[in-house]
């Protein structure tokens, strides 16, 4: 499991701050969809290691699949933004 955590952490660190914020929003949605209790840390922390720990504690080995699905959504959203179909407001 340590190798999986290292890989996932590397992925999270490869995201810029804006992408990471969007990743967290998708992760929050996944928690809600799965009827999981959302830890406060997930809502308010930008510590990627801590976020990963929450993911692994919640999803275990499924963290890889959850990350893959979130990244697919993130890539799709970023493509729409780059094409001008979505306007992002902060």
PEJO-V516488 format. One record per run of one state. SS is the DSSP state (a for helix, b for strand, c for the rest). FROM is the first residue (numbers start at 1). TO is the last residue. If there is no record, write none. Layout:
# PEJO-V516488
ss/from/to
SS/FROM/TO
SS/FROM/TO
This chain:
# PEJO-V516488
ss/from/to
c/1/1
a/2/14
c/15/16
a/17/33
c/34/39
a/40/44
c/45/47
a/48/59
c/60/61
a/62/82
c/83/90
